[in-house]
Amino acid sequence: MTDRFSDGSLDQLRTFLAVYRAGAITAGARAVGLSQSTVTSQIRALEQQSGRQLFQRTARGVRPTAVADELAARIAGPLDDLARALTPAEPSTPPEPVHLAGPAELLATRVMPALAPLVARGVRLRITAGLTDELLDGARHGRFDLVLATTRPKGRALSATVLADEEFVLVATAPLDVERAPLIAYAEDVPIVRRYWRHVFGRRLTVSPAVVIPDLRGVLAAVLAGAGWSVLPRYLCAEQLASGALTLLHDPEDPPINTSFLVRLPGTSTNPHVRLVHDTLRTAGPSW
């Protein structure tokens, strides 16, 4: 499908990639130093050559189509390699900070301890916590160098590597009746607990949460304080389980597993520290 773009000029492809990453015609025009009308003309020329639509206009800018996602994945690496080859090296300039995003709990308890030694080596980090869908959208538009995602991104625009498998466990400070004791949950619709119930017990959860805390570390704290029971990732409460501060209420042979992914937009960064952070996390992930 993307072979239909083979007649596009190098300038048109560069312009397309700038708009794709910026998420707007105006911002893309600034990135390549062209007028908005010129950028619009070049995008239309590419669309006419291929007979395929690249962008849909929205209130906030433009949204790439699946065709645009595929084209960006194909040309980003070669165009960025060409840009690096044509840009004079500046060894005296320190690398830019690495922008990393992911779930707050994973960032705090696993990611930062793994990356701490890199800070002493001159790596600068900018960390953003949030929900996976929002963070993946930011990665597509170049706002983040790396994203730790709880689901594999759709489409071909982003490159995803399996990072770790996290096991979910049903815990409290002591044995109790989960049908009667208070449930401490991450969200009102208790997605983690509902998934555990379907996977382990094969039935629908009928208990409503007594306490809702939108941070799994807060859920852990509430359970440790004796407020009730919950379902948590094992990595988050492994120490408390080992010490006896928490008790497994159920130990299934096939516990529910959630896979996390390390995601990046291929070819978007010339920063060597992005690769260093990426490789460090890939090495550390399996031990989580």
PyMOL commands that set and color helices and strands:
alter all, ss='L'
color gray80, all
select helices_A, chain A and resi 2-5+10-22+25-32+36-50+66-86+104-119+132-140+191-201+216-224+234-243+272-287
alter helices_A, ss='H'
color red, helices_A
select strands_A, chain A and resi 55-58+61-64+98-102+125-129+146-149+159-172+184-185+211-212+230-233+247-250+257-264
alter strands_A, ss='S'
color yellow, strands_A
deselect
rebuild
show_as cartoon
